[in-house]
């Protein structure tokens, strides 16, 4: 066999393997770890349409947290076949609570009352920045979660994240959006420093470069920490529901560039490990 024949055959094998990887990524089930079914006062989509959005995108599990929590109740109670719902308590009644929840005593009562439903696995998503995280109610919320073995989904900057862990080092925190723009090297340091920290990737900048290629620094981070990342849609506004198909297609595009074991962990395996069940 000539050298040219060997090169051609090897190239053909590489192309075939890449095609297999892409096909595998398209078939991966996805766990959406940051899903809002907000209702102000009515949801953007009726429940049956939301479930169809999940089905056509291969989404087999979600972390549900909604404003108000009525949307989460509906997602739990519908018991949709093939959809694993992990409910989180959102400490918001209306949009304005985003800015004031951490200094409103009624919010802690809301958290306590919601927990009585008996099915919640976490608290959040909540928004907190800088020294606002020092508020006594924030510590109470974190301690409440730790005492009941709940996760905390925090949309926060780094100073607030460090305060949350200082409030209670046993906190199991999911960092929403992986900090949006926190440098990749710093994300690595935080994951190494806090073993109970997970990172959710919705709206995170810099993961891919031109043409959808996975950025080298992210590829390296996923290689060493693929057991710490979760995917999410963050359907906080109507446009995110409109773009849901594109969001999931984008995830599948860069998951296909990872080794299969890493892709499966990020797509759904880490959620299975964290929340103790299996996607169907």
Secondary structure, DSSP 8 states (H G I E B T S, - for coil): --HHHHHHHHHHHHHHHHHHHHHHHHH--EEEEEE----SSS-SS-HHHHHHHHHHTTEEEEEE--SSTHHHHHHHHT--TT-EEEEEE---SSTTHHHHGGG-HHHHHHHHHHHTTS---EEEEEEE-GGGGGSHHHHHHHHHHHHTT-EEEEEE-HHHHHHHHHH-TT-EEEEGGGGSS--HHHHHHHHHH-TT-EEE-TT-TTSB-GGG-B-HHHHHHHHHHGGGEEB-----SHHHHHTHHHHHHHHHHHHTTS-HHHHHIIIIIHHHHHHT----
